[in-house]
Amino acid sequence: EKIDKELLEYVEDVLLNRCTNATERMLEFAATLDPKSKPTALRKKGAAPGAAGGAKADAKAWRNQSVGKRLEHALVKGIDEFCIADTEECRTNGDYPTPLQIIEGPLMDGMNVVGDLFGAGKMFLPQVIKSARVMKKSVGHLIPFMEEERLANGGTGEAANAGVFLIATVKGDVHDIGKNIVAVVLGCNNFKVIDIGVMCPKDTIITAIKENNADIVGLSGLITPSLDEMVDMAKAMEEEGMKIPLLIGGATTSKMHTAVKLAPNYSGGVIHVLDASRAVPVAQTLMDMNKRGEYLEDIAETYAEMREEFYAGLEDRKYLTIAQARDTALAAAVDFTSPEHAPVTPKFCGVKALVDVPIADVIDYIDWNPFFQVWQLRGRYPNRGFPKIFNDETVGAEAKKLYEEAQAMLKMIMEKKRLKLNGIIGFYPANSVGDDIEVYADEARGTKTHTFHTLRQQAEKDVEEPYMALSDFIAPKASGVKDYLGMFVATAGIGLDELTAEYKAANDDYSYIMAEALADRLAEAFAELMHEQVRKDHWGYAKDEKFNCDDLLKVKYQGIRPAPGYPSQPDHTEKGTMWDLMNVEKEIGVELTESFAMLPSASVSGLYFAGKSSQYFNVGKVTVDQVKEYADRKGQDFKTAEKWLSPILSYEP
């Protein structure tokens, strides 16, 4: 970063072999310099120290290059300040007879360097996204002229590309930040990316594949129901006789699920991709017809071996029956009549909406580690995590720059009130009945209004401990102890669609991905603040709690807030009960999709358990006896229950 920018340009030309006369140009440039000047403060021969030609002037020295070289430099460095003016100069100066030649010339020259540097680990995701912003703005300026030329000539007027990549988030799922990053990175590597958005039904995706003559398809999903949607999509592509590779990614996906559930259903090739940086080499290999066949064969063999291991593991794994698992919980049951575990009565029963909470109130509660993970910036020990990442010699400088730009956007969002924080909390009289939690209309507890259904661990353990369900943390109805269940929804996504639409219209990928990442962090921070207020005030079971924000992020406090669809209760449909009970959509504007994803996507929800015995755990795999009983308790068809619980079934349905 400190090396003179013009010198760095010549050095990169040599190292990356960007032009045939790179060495000669480097030597010619060196001959003009004072041999005593430093790489970080160059001086021309005869220039006095500190005179023009020093570091400050050199920062703009690249503006003296030819316009094509200026565009290339702007792309590599992610500088969008001059890109429209430079693109227009290219269009009008006679060096490039057509707009297409500008794209295929200096713009693609720059993007090729970006792709090479990113692939070599010498450039990081935030820098790549900024480069894409320059590319999009320049191309956006040229599009009207290309369209005019196309109409005049009757030609296509379309630039050559590395392949057509169609990408979508599957039906019922609204999270797209990872998908957006993959789309941008692929675009930086000259793929024509067709992004058809979120909540895409399989028929819509199939139609888009055909209409765009896609070479590769990418599917994204965050919530577990999306896994089944991906399986349905693979089957639909097989039925259509398609042979184009299918790439799978997203937080809920895994290599094992891809191998076991997806690959057997599609013969065109299915590949799990871990993150954006992996998507590029995979896509490039698939577009090389000399490599594709062998590559897909290797993947197929690997996945076949993984399937064998998976099914062998199912046979080897031992499980307790649901009755046996419950017996272990009864033997270790908490005495809710004891002073230590006696429930605390909340200040109120019912709901409390928290509308338009100031963003400033939640800033201190932000966990920045997932933010840097979104941008694929990871420090190495001992510089892992925030703020130590700033000290990392590889990613530290870029992480610090990213953080400062995030702070600037947060300040803008607060000053201009671009995002709105809405939340809702609810407390209800409740008691457990077996593995269910009954919610009552009032303290008389004579009228049951809703039931939350929980799932119990069954996979055999190596240690002597109970097989848990969330209902264990609520006093049993038979005990006569009056207990309570809390719940919440928090969103930071109101206004996000409008904000990101503005950035997208300005071809500013960097800012709209930044806005999405910050909204997610604000939602989680808001949930952290709400939980603290619940413990110390609204429920008041830990009034004297004194923890700093680091302690909160390490979950040192009493009580838990598990979310339906996650390890302690893997069934997303339980959110429906929360939404009905608290009238969430009407109160704070957060709705559920058909797959029970929350909309806006920058939202968090969960149940509150206050007792000292409550703890997070992983339900793990469950057996058919529990699934059948669970379906009966919920009043669900057995096959429907299997569908929603498919990721945790210990058997093949």
C-alpha positions as CSV (number, residue, x, y, z in Angstrom):
1,E,0.0,0.0,0.0
2,K,2.9,2.4,0.7
3,I,4.9,1.7,-2.5
4,D,4.7,4.5,-5.0
5,K,1.6,3.8,-7.2
6,E,3.4,4.3,-10.5
7,L,6.3,2.1,-9.5
8,L,3.9,-0.6,-8.3
9,E,2.2,-0.5,-11.7
10,Y,5.5,-1.3,-13.4
11,V,6.4,-3.9,-10.9
12,E,3.1,-5.7,-11.3
13,D,3.5,-5.6,-15.1
14,V,6.7,-7.5,-14.7
15,L,5.5,-10.0,-12.0
16,L,2.2,-10.8,-13.8
17,N,3.7,-10.7,-17.3
18,R,0.9,-8.2,-18.3
19,C,2.7,-7.0,-21.5
20,T,5.6,-8.2,-23.6
21,N,7.8,-5.2,-23.0
22,A,7.3,-5.0,-19.2
23,T,11.0,-5.4,-18.4
24,E,12.1,-2.7,-20.9
25,R,9.4,-0.3,-19.6
26,M,10.5,-0.9,-16.0
27,L,14.2,-0.2,-16.9
28,E,13.2,3.0,-18.7
29,F,11.2,4.2,-15.7
30,A,14.0,3.4,-13.3
31,A,16.5,5.4,-15.4
32,T,14.4,8.6,-14.7
33,L,14.6,8.2,-10.9
34,D,17.0,9.5,-8.3
35,P,18.8,6.3,-7.1
36,K,18.7,7.5,-3.5
37,S,15.0,7.8,-3.4
38,K,12.9,5.2,-1.6
39,P,10.2,3.0,-3.2
40,T,7.7,4.7,-0.9
41,A,8.8,8.3,-1.8
42,L,10.2,8.3,-5.3
43,R,12.0,11.4,-6.7
44,K,12.8,12.1,-10.3
45,K,16.4,12.8,-11.1
46,G,17.2,16.4,-10.2
47,A,14.1,16.9,-8.1
48,A,14.6,18.2,-4.5
49,P,13.4,16.0,-1.6
50,G,9.7,16.8,-0.9
51,A,9.2,18.5,-4.3
52,A,6.4,17.5,-6.7
53,G,7.0,14.0,-7.6
54,G,6.9,12.8,-4.0
55,A,4.4,10.4,-2.6
56,K,1.5,12.7,-2.7
57,A,1.9,13.7,-6.3
58,D,2.7,10.1,-7.3
59,A,-0.6,9.0,-5.9
60,K,-2.1,10.6,-9.0
61,A,0.7,9.9,-11.3
62,W,-1.3,7.1,-13.0
63,R,-3.6,9.9,-14.3
64,N,-0.8,10.8,-16.7
65,Q,-0.9,7.4,-18.5
66,S,-2.8,6.7,-21.6
67,V,-6.6,6.5,-21.1
68,G,-6.6,2.7,-21.6
69,K,-3.9,2.3,-19.0
70,R,-5.8,4.6,-16.7
71,L,-8.9,2.4,-17.0
72,E,-6.9,-0.7,-16.3
73,H,-5.3,0.9,-13.3
74,A,-8.7,2.0,-11.9
75,L,-10.0,-1.5,-12.2
76,V,-7.1,-3.1,-10.5
77,K,-7.1,-0.5,-7.7
78,G,-10.9,-0.3,-7.4
79,I,-10.9,3.5,-8.0
80,D,-14.3,4.6,-9.4
81,E,-13.7,8.4,-9.2
82,F,-12.7,8.9,-12.9
83,C,-14.1,5.7,-14.6
84,I,-17.0,7.3,-16.4
85,A,-14.9,10.2,-17.7
86,D,-12.1,7.8,-18.8
87,T,-14.6,5.4,-20.4
88,E,-16.2,8.3,-22.4
89,E,-12.7,9.4,-23.5
90,C,-12.0,5.9,-24.8
91,R,-15.2,6.0,-26.7
92,T,-14.6,9.3,-28.3
93,N,-10.8,9.5,-28.9
94,G,-10.7,7.2,-31.9
95,D,-8.5,4.5,-30.3
96,Y,-11.5,2.1,-29.9
97,P,-13.8,2.1,-32.9
98,T,-16.7,0.4,-31.0
99,P,-17.8,0.3,-27.3
100,L,-17.3,-3.5,-27.3
101,Q,-13.6,-3.0,-28.0
102,I,-13.3,-0.9,-24.8
103,I,-14.9,-3.7,-22.8
104,E,-12.7,-6.4,-24.5
105,G,-9.6,-4.2,-24.3
106,P,-8.7,-2.1,-21.2
107,L,-11.6,-3.1,-19.1
108,M,-11.1,-6.9,-19.5
109,D,-7.3,-6.4,-19.2
110,G,-7.9,-4.9,-15.8
111,M,-10.3,-7.5,-14.7
112,N,-8.0,-10.3,-15.8
113,V,-5.3,-8.9,-13.5
114,V,-7.9,-8.7,-10.7
115,G,-8.9,-12.3,-11.3
116,D,-5.2,-13.4,-11.3
117,L,-4.4,-11.5,-8.1
118,F,-7.5,-12.8,-6.3
119,G,-6.8,-16.4,-7.4
120,A,-3.2,-16.1,-6.2
121,G,-4.4,-14.8,-2.8
122,K,-2.8,-11.4,-3.4
123,M,-6.0,-9.5,-3.5
124,F,-9.0,-9.8,-1.1
125,L,-12.7,-9.9,-1.6
126,P,-13.4,-6.2,-0.6
127,Q,-10.9,-5.1,-3.2
128,V,-12.4,-7.4,-5.8
129,I,-15.9,-6.0,-5.2
130,K,-14.6,-2.5,-5.6
131,S,-13.0,-3.5,-8.9
132,A,-16.4,-4.9,-10.0
133,R,-18.0,-1.5,-9.1
134,V,-15.6,0.2,-11.5
135,M,-16.3,-2.4,-14.2
136,K,-20.1,-2.1,-13.9
137,K,-20.0,1.7,-13.9
138,S,-17.9,1.8,-17.1
139,V,-20.0,-0.9,-18.8
140,G,-23.2,0.8,-17.7
141,H,-22.0,4.0,-19.4
142,L,-21.3,2.1,-22.6
143,I,-24.5,0.1,-22.8
144,P,-26.7,2.8,-24.4
145,F,-24.1,3.3,-27.1
146,M,-23.8,-0.5,-27.6
147,E,-27.5,-0.8,-27.9
148,E,-27.6,2.0,-30.5
149,E,-24.9,0.3,-32.5
150,R,-26.6,-3.1,-32.2
151,L,-29.9,-1.6,-33.6
152,A,-28.0,0.1,-36.4
153,N,-26.1,-3.0,-37.5
154,G,-28.5,-5.7,-36.6
155,G,-25.8,-7.5,-34.7
156,T,-25.7,-8.7,-31.1
157,G,-23.1,-6.3,-29.9
158,E,-22.4,-8.5,-27.0
159,A,-18.9,-9.1,-25.5
160,A,-17.3,-12.5,-25.5
161,N,-17.5,-14.1,-22.1
162,A,-16.1,-17.1,-20.1
163,G,-19.6,-18.7,-19.9
164,V,-23.1,-18.0,-18.8
165,F,-23.7,-18.6,-15.1
166,L,-27.3,-18.5,-13.9
167,I,-27.6,-18.1,-10.1
168,A,-30.6,-18.1,-7.8
169,T,-31.7,-18.5,-4.2
170,V,-34.3,-21.3,-4.0
171,K,-38.0,-21.1,-3.3
172,G,-38.9,-19.9,0.2
173,D,-35.4,-18.6,1.0
174,V,-34.6,-14.9,1.1
175,H,-30.9,-14.7,2.0
176,D,-28.8,-13.6,-0.9
177,I,-25.6,-11.9,0.4
178,G,-23.4,-14.9,-0.3
179,K,-25.1,-15.3,-3.7
180,N,-24.4,-11.7,-4.5
181,I,-20.8,-12.0,-3.7
182,V,-20.4,-15.1,-5.9
183,A,-22.1,-13.3,-8.7
184,V,-19.7,-10.3,-8.5
185,V,-16.6,-12.5,-8.2
186,L,-17.6,-14.5,-11.3
187,G,-18.4,-11.4,-13.2
188,C,-14.8,-10.2,-12.4
189,N,-13.6,-13.3,-14.1
190,N,-15.6,-12.5,-17.3
191,F,-18.5,-14.8,-16.7
192,K,-21.9,-13.5,-17.8
193,V,-23.9,-13.8,-14.6
194,I,-27.7,-14.0,-14.7
195,D,-28.9,-13.4,-11.2
196,I,-32.7,-14.2,-11.0
197,G,-33.0,-13.3,-7.3
198,V,-34.4,-14.9,-4.3
199,M,-37.4,-17.2,-3.5
200,C,-37.2,-18.7,-7.0
201,P,-39.5,-21.7,-7.7
202,K,-37.9,-24.6,-9.7
203,D,-40.1,-23.8,-12.8
204,T,-38.8,-20.3,-12.8
205,I,-35.2,-21.5,-12.7
206,I,-35.7,-24.1,-15.4
207,T,-37.3,-21.4,-17.7
208,A,-34.4,-19.0,-17.0
209,I,-31.8,-21.7,-17.8
210,K,-33.4,-22.3,-21.2
211,E,-34.0,-18.6,-22.0
212,N,-30.4,-17.6,-21.2
213,N,-28.8,-20.7,-22.6
214,A,-26.9,-21.1,-19.3
215,D,-23.7,-23.1,-19.2
216,I,-23.7,-23.5,-15.4
217,V,-26.4,-23.2,-12.7
218,G,-25.7,-22.1,-9.1
219,L,-28.3,-22.5,-6.3
220,S,-28.0,-20.8,-2.9
221,G,-29.8,-21.3,0.4
222,L,-29.5,-20.5,4.1
223,I,-32.3,-22.3,5.9
224,T,-32.7,-26.1,6.1
225,P,-35.9,-26.3,4.0
226,S,-33.9,-25.0,1.1
227,L,-32.0,-28.4,1.0
228,D,-35.2,-30.1,-0.1
229,E,-35.8,-27.4,-2.7
230,M,-32.4,-28.1,-4.1
231,V,-33.1,-31.8,-4.3
232,D,-36.4,-31.0,-6.2
233,M,-34.4,-28.7,-8.5
234,A,-31.9,-31.5,-9.3
235,K,-34.7,-33.9,-10.1
236,A,-36.4,-31.3,-12.3
237,M,-33.2,-30.7,-14.3
238,E,-32.8,-34.5,-14.7
239,E,-36.4,-34.8,-16.0
240,E,-35.7,-32.0,-18.5
241,G,-32.7,-34.0,-19.7
242,M,-30.2,-31.2,-18.9
243,K,-26.5,-31.8,-18.8
244,I,-25.2,-28.5,-17.4
245,P,-23.3,-28.6,-14.1
246,L,-25.2,-27.6,-11.0
247,L,-23.2,-25.8,-8.2
248,I,-24.5,-25.8,-4.7
249,G,-23.7,-23.2,-1.9
250,G,-25.0,-21.4,1.1
251,A,-24.8,-21.7,4.9
252,T,-27.2,-24.7,5.2
253,T,-25.5,-26.7,2.5
254,S,-22.6,-29.2,2.9
255,K,-20.5,-31.4,0.8
256,M,-22.0,-34.5,2.5
257,H,-25.6,-33.4,1.8
258,T,-24.6,-32.7,-1.8
259,A,-23.1,-36.2,-2.1
260,V,-25.9,-38.1,-0.5
261,K,-29.1,-36.2,-1.5
262,L,-28.3,-34.2,-4.7
263,A,-25.7,-36.1,-6.7
264,P,-27.8,-39.3,-7.1
265,N,-30.7,-37.2,-8.5
266,Y,-28.8,-35.4,-11.3
267,S,-26.5,-36.9,-13.9
268,G,-25.2,-33.6,-15.3
269,G,-22.8,-33.1,-12.4
270,V,-23.4,-31.6,-9.0
271,I,-20.6,-29.8,-7.0
272,H,-20.7,-28.2,-3.6
273,V,-18.8,-24.9,-3.4
274,L,-17.7,-23.7,0.0
275,D,-17.3,-19.9,-0.8
276,A,-16.9,-17.3,-3.5
277,S,-13.2,-17.8,-4.0
278,R,-13.8,-21.5,-4.8
279,A,-16.5,-20.8,-7.2
280,V,-14.2,-19.2,-9.8
281,P,-11.7,-22.1,-10.3
282,V,-14.6,-24.6,-10.3
283,A,-16.5,-22.6,-12.9
284,Q,-13.4,-22.1,-15.1
285,T,-12.6,-25.8,-15.0
286,L,-16.2,-26.7,-16.0
287,M,-16.0,-24.4,-18.9
288,D,-12.8,-26.0,-20.2
289,M,-14.1,-28.9,-22.2
290,N,-10.7,-30.6,-22.1
291,K,-10.9,-30.7,-18.3
292,R,-14.7,-30.9,-17.5
293,G,-15.2,-34.7,-18.1
294,E,-12.3,-35.8,-15.9
295,Y,-13.1,-33.2,-13.2
296,L,-16.7,-34.3,-13.0
297,E,-15.7,-38.0,-12.8
298,D,-13.3,-37.2,-9.9
299,I,-16.1,-35.4,-8.1
300,A,-18.6,-38.3,-8.8
301,E,-16.1,-40.8,-7.4
302,T,-15.5,-38.7,-4.3
303,Y,-19.2,-38.3,-3.7
304,A,-19.8,-42.0,-4.2
305,E,-17.2,-42.8,-1.5
306,M,-18.8,-40.2,0.8
307,R,-22.2,-41.8,0.3
308,E,-20.8,-45.2,1.3
309,E,-19.3,-43.7,4.4
310,F,-22.6,-41.9,5.3
311,Y,-24.7,-45.0,5.0
312,A,-22.2,-47.1,6.9
313,G,-22.3,-44.5,9.6
314,L,-26.0,-44.7,9.8
315,E,-25.8,-48.4,10.3
316,D,-23.1,-48.1,13.0
317,R,-24.8,-45.3,14.9
318,K,-26.9,-46.4,17.9
319,Y,-30.0,-44.6,19.1
320,L,-32.2,-44.8,22.2
321,T,-35.9,-45.2,21.6
322,I,-37.8,-42.0,22.4
323,A,-39.2,-43.6,25.6
324,Q,-35.6,-44.5,26.7
325,A,-34.4,-41.0,26.0
326,R,-37.2,-39.5,28.1
327,D,-36.4,-41.8,31.0
328,T,-32.9,-40.3,31.1
329,A,-34.4,-36.8,31.3
330,L,-36.8,-37.8,34.1
331,A,-33.9,-39.3,36.1
332,A,-32.0,-36.0,35.9
333,A,-35.0,-33.7,36.1
334,V,-34.6,-30.3,37.7
335,D,-36.6,-29.6,40.9
336,F,-38.5,-26.5,40.0
337,T,-39.8,-26.1,43.6
338,S,-36.2,-25.5,44.8
339,P,-35.1,-21.9,45.4
340,E,-32.3,-22.3,42.9
341,H,-34.6,-23.2,40.1
342,A,-37.9,-21.5,41.1
343,P,-39.2,-19.6,38.0
344,V,-39.3,-15.8,38.1
345,T,-42.5,-14.0,37.1
346,P,-42.0,-11.5,34.3
347,K,-43.1,-7.8,34.7
348,F,-45.9,-8.4,32.2
349,C,-47.5,-11.2,30.3
350,G,-48.4,-10.5,26.6
351,V,-46.4,-8.6,24.0
352,K,-44.4,-5.4,23.9
353,A,-43.4,-3.9,20.5
354,L,-40.2,-2.0,20.2
355,V,-40.6,0.2,17.2
356,D,-37.9,2.4,15.6
357,V,-35.2,1.7,18.2
358,P,-32.2,4.0,17.6
359,I,-29.4,2.3,15.8
360,A,-27.0,4.0,18.2
361,D,-28.4,1.9,21.0
362,V,-27.2,-1.4,19.4
363,I,-23.8,-0.4,18.0
364,D,-21.8,-1.5,21.0
365,Y,-23.5,-4.9,20.8
366,I,-22.3,-5.7,17.3
367,D,-20.2,-8.9,16.9
368,W,-17.8,-7.9,14.1
369,N,-16.3,-11.4,13.5
370,P,-19.1,-12.7,11.2
371,F,-18.9,-9.4,9.3
372,F,-15.2,-10.1,8.4
373,Q,-16.2,-13.7,7.6
374,V,-18.7,-12.4,5.0
375,W,-15.9,-10.6,3.3
376,Q,-13.6,-13.7,3.6
377,L,-11.1,-11.9,5.7
378,R,-9.6,-14.2,8.3
379,G,-6.6,-13.5,10.5
380,R,-4.2,-16.2,11.5
381,Y,-3.3,-17.0,15.1
382,P,-2.7,-15.0,17.2
383,N,-4.6,-12.4,15.2
384,R,-7.9,-14.2,14.8
385,G,-11.0,-12.4,15.6
386,F,-11.9,-8.7,16.1
387,P,-10.0,-6.5,16.7
388,K,-6.9,-8.6,16.6
389,I,-7.4,-9.1,12.9
390,F,-6.1,-5.6,12.3
391,N,-2.7,-6.8,13.4
392,D,-2.5,-9.6,10.9
393,E,0.3,-9.0,8.4
394,T,-1.7,-10.5,5.5
395,V,-5.2,-9.2,5.9
396,G,-4.9,-6.6,8.6
397,A,-4.6,-3.5,6.5
398,E,-7.6,-4.5,4.3
399,A,-9.6,-5.4,7.4
400,K,-9.0,-2.1,9.0
401,K,-9.9,-0.2,5.8
402,L,-13.1,-2.3,5.5
403,Y,-14.0,-1.6,9.1
404,E,-13.5,2.1,8.6
405,E,-15.7,2.1,5.5
406,A,-18.3,0.1,7.5
407,Q,-18.3,2.8,10.2
408,A,-18.8,5.5,7.6
409,M,-21.8,3.6,6.1
410,L,-23.2,3.1,9.6
411,K,-22.9,6.8,10.3
412,M,-24.8,7.6,7.1
413,I,-27.5,5.0,7.8
414,M,-28.0,6.6,11.3
415,E,-28.0,10.2,10.1
416,K,-30.3,9.6,7.2
417,K,-32.4,7.0,9.0
418,R,-32.1,4.6,6.1
419,L,-32.7,1.5,8.2
420,K,-35.3,0.9,10.9
421,L,-35.0,-1.4,13.9
422,N,-38.2,-3.0,15.0
423,G,-38.6,-5.7,17.7
424,I,-41.2,-7.5,19.7
425,I,-41.0,-9.5,22.9
426,G,-43.6,-11.7,24.5
427,F,-44.0,-13.5,27.8
428,Y,-46.6,-16.1,28.5
429,P,-47.7,-18.5,31.3
430,A,-46.4,-21.9,30.3
431,N,-45.7,-25.4,31.5
432,S,-44.3,-28.5,30.0
433,V,-46.3,-31.6,29.2
434,G,-43.9,-34.3,28.1
435,D,-41.9,-32.9,25.2
436,D,-44.4,-30.1,24.6
437,I,-44.7,-26.7,26.1
438,E,-48.2,-25.5,26.6
439,V,-48.9,-21.7,26.6
440,Y,-51.9,-20.5,28.6
441,A,-54.3,-17.6,28.1
442,D,-53.7,-16.2,31.7
443,E,-52.3,-17.0,35.1
444,A,-55.3,-19.2,35.9
445,R,-53.8,-21.7,33.3
446,G,-57.1,-23.2,32.5
447,T,-57.2,-22.3,28.9
448,K,-54.4,-23.5,26.6
449,T,-54.0,-21.2,23.6
450,H,-50.9,-22.6,21.8
451,T,-48.4,-25.5,22.1
452,F,-44.7,-25.5,21.2
453,H,-43.4,-28.9,20.2
454,T,-39.8,-29.8,21.0
455,L,-37.5,-32.6,19.8
456,R,-35.4,-34.8,22.0
457,Q,-31.9,-36.1,21.5
458,Q,-31.7,-39.8,20.7
459,A,-28.2,-40.5,19.4
460,E,-26.3,-42.6,21.9
461,K,-23.8,-40.7,24.0
462,D,-20.4,-41.7,25.4
463,V,-21.1,-39.9,28.7
464,E,-23.7,-40.2,31.4
465,E,-26.0,-37.2,30.8
466,P,-29.6,-36.8,30.0
467,Y,-31.0,-36.7,26.5
468,M,-32.4,-33.2,26.2
469,A,-35.3,-31.4,24.8
470,L,-36.2,-27.7,25.3
471,S,-39.3,-28.7,27.3
472,D,-36.9,-29.9,30.0
473,F,-36.2,-26.3,30.9
474,I,-39.9,-25.4,31.7
475,A,-41.6,-26.6,34.9
476,P,-43.9,-29.6,34.3
477,K,-47.6,-29.0,34.5
478,A,-47.9,-31.8,37.0
479,S,-45.5,-30.0,39.4
480,G,-47.9,-27.2,40.1
481,V,-45.1,-24.7,39.6
482,K,-46.0,-21.6,37.6
483,D,-43.5,-21.1,34.8
484,Y,-43.2,-18.8,31.8
485,L,-42.0,-18.9,28.2
486,G,-40.6,-15.9,26.4
487,M,-40.0,-15.2,22.7
488,F,-38.8,-12.4,20.4
489,V,-38.4,-11.2,16.9
490,A,-35.9,-8.5,15.9
491,T,-35.3,-6.9,12.5
492,A,-32.9,-4.4,11.1
493,G,-34.1,-4.9,7.5
494,I,-36.9,-2.4,7.2
495,G,-35.6,0.1,4.5
496,L,-32.8,-2.3,3.3
497,D,-34.5,-3.1,0.0
498,E,-34.8,0.6,-0.9
499,L,-31.2,1.3,0.1
500,T,-29.7,-1.7,-1.8
501,A,-31.9,-0.8,-4.8
502,E,-30.2,2.6,-5.0
503,Y,-26.7,1.0,-4.8
504,K,-27.6,-1.5,-7.5
505,A,-29.0,1.2,-9.8
506,A,-25.7,3.0,-9.4
507,N,-23.8,-0.3,-10.2
508,D,-22.3,-0.1,-6.8
509,D,-21.9,-3.8,-5.7
510,Y,-19.5,-2.9,-2.9
511,S,-22.0,-0.7,-1.1
512,Y,-25.0,-2.9,-1.5
513,I,-23.1,-5.9,-0.2
514,M,-21.8,-3.7,2.7
515,A,-25.3,-2.6,3.5
516,E,-26.6,-6.2,3.6
517,A,-23.8,-7.3,5.8
518,L,-24.3,-4.4,8.2
519,A,-28.0,-5.0,8.4
520,D,-27.4,-8.6,9.4
521,R,-25.0,-7.5,12.1
522,L,-27.4,-4.8,13.4
523,A,-30.2,-7.4,13.6
524,E,-28.0,-9.7,15.7
525,A,-26.8,-6.8,17.9
526,F,-30.5,-5.7,18.4
527,A,-31.3,-9.3,19.5
528,E,-28.4,-9.2,22.0
529,L,-29.6,-5.8,23.4
530,M,-33.2,-7.1,23.7
531,H,-32.1,-10.2,25.5
532,E,-30.1,-8.1,28.0
533,Q,-33.1,-5.9,28.6
534,V,-35.2,-9.0,29.1
535,R,-32.9,-10.5,31.7
536,K,-32.3,-7.3,33.7
537,D,-35.7,-5.6,33.3
538,H,-38.7,-7.0,31.4
539,W,-38.4,-10.5,32.9
540,G,-35.9,-9.4,35.5
541,Y,-34.5,-12.8,36.5
542,A,-30.9,-11.4,36.4
543,K,-31.4,-7.8,37.6
544,D,-27.9,-7.5,39.0
545,E,-26.1,-8.9,35.9
546,K,-23.0,-7.0,35.1
547,F,-21.4,-8.1,31.8
548,N,-19.6,-6.2,29.1
549,C,-20.3,-6.8,25.4
550,D,-17.5,-9.3,25.1
551,D,-19.0,-11.3,27.9
552,L,-22.4,-11.2,26.2
553,L,-21.0,-12.5,23.0
554,K,-19.4,-15.4,24.9
555,V,-22.9,-16.2,26.4
556,K,-21.8,-15.9,30.0
557,Y,-25.3,-14.9,31.1
558,Q,-28.1,-17.0,32.5
559,G,-30.8,-18.2,30.0
560,I,-30.9,-19.0,26.3
561,R,-32.7,-17.8,23.2
562,P,-32.8,-20.8,20.8
563,A,-34.2,-20.2,17.3
564,P,-36.6,-22.7,15.6
565,G,-34.8,-24.2,12.7
566,Y,-31.5,-24.4,14.5
567,P,-29.8,-27.2,16.5
568,S,-31.8,-27.1,19.8
569,Q,-35.1,-27.2,17.8
570,P,-34.5,-28.0,14.1
571,D,-38.1,-27.6,13.0
572,H,-38.6,-24.2,11.2
573,T,-42.4,-24.6,11.3
574,E,-42.4,-23.8,15.0
575,K,-41.9,-20.2,14.0
576,G,-45.5,-20.1,12.8
577,T,-46.7,-20.5,16.4
578,M,-44.6,-17.6,17.5
579,W,-45.9,-15.4,14.7
580,D,-49.5,-16.3,15.5
581,L,-49.1,-15.8,19.2
582,M,-47.4,-12.4,19.0
583,N,-49.1,-11.2,15.8
584,V,-45.6,-10.4,14.5
585,E,-46.4,-9.3,11.0
586,K,-49.0,-6.8,12.0
587,E,-47.0,-5.5,15.0
588,I,-43.5,-5.0,13.5
589,G,-43.8,-5.8,9.7
590,V,-41.8,-9.1,9.7
591,E,-43.4,-11.9,7.7
592,L,-42.6,-15.6,7.1
593,T,-42.2,-17.2,3.7
594,E,-43.6,-20.6,2.7
595,S,-40.4,-22.1,4.0
596,F,-40.5,-20.1,7.2
597,A,-37.7,-17.8,6.3
598,M,-38.1,-14.3,7.8
599,L,-38.7,-11.3,5.5
600,P,-36.9,-8.9,5.7
601,S,-34.0,-11.2,5.7
602,A,-32.0,-9.2,8.2
603,S,-34.1,-10.6,11.1
604,V,-33.6,-12.8,14.1
605,S,-36.1,-14.7,16.2
606,G,-36.2,-17.2,19.0
607,L,-37.6,-18.4,22.3
608,Y,-36.5,-17.2,25.8
609,F,-35.8,-19.7,28.5
610,A,-34.8,-18.1,31.8
611,G,-34.0,-21.0,34.1
612,K,-30.5,-21.8,35.4
613,S,-30.8,-25.3,34.0
614,S,-31.3,-24.1,30.4
615,Q,-28.5,-24.6,27.9
616,Y,-27.9,-24.9,24.2
617,F,-27.6,-28.3,22.8
618,N,-27.8,-30.1,19.4
619,V,-30.8,-32.5,18.9
620,G,-28.8,-34.4,16.3
621,K,-30.4,-37.3,14.4
622,V,-33.8,-38.7,15.4
623,T,-35.4,-42.0,14.7
624,V,-38.7,-42.9,13.1
625,D,-40.5,-43.5,16.4
626,Q,-40.0,-39.9,17.5
627,V,-40.9,-38.5,14.1
628,K,-44.2,-40.5,14.1
629,E,-45.1,-39.3,17.6
630,Y,-44.0,-35.7,16.8
631,A,-46.2,-35.6,13.7
632,D,-49.2,-36.9,15.9
633,R,-48.5,-34.2,18.5
634,K,-48.4,-31.5,15.9
635,G,-51.4,-32.8,14.0
636,Q,-49.2,-33.2,11.0
637,D,-49.2,-35.8,8.3
638,F,-46.3,-38.1,8.8
639,K,-44.8,-37.4,5.4
640,T,-45.0,-33.7,6.0
641,A,-43.2,-34.1,9.3
642,E,-40.5,-36.1,7.5
643,K,-40.1,-33.4,4.9
644,W,-39.5,-30.6,7.5
645,L,-37.2,-32.8,9.6
646,S,-35.4,-34.4,6.7
647,P,-31.9,-32.9,7.6
648,I,-32.0,-34.7,11.0
649,L,-33.6,-38.1,10.1
650,S,-31.4,-41.0,11.1
651,Y,-33.0,-43.1,8.3
652,E,-33.8,-42.8,4.6
653,P,-37.6,-42.0,4.3
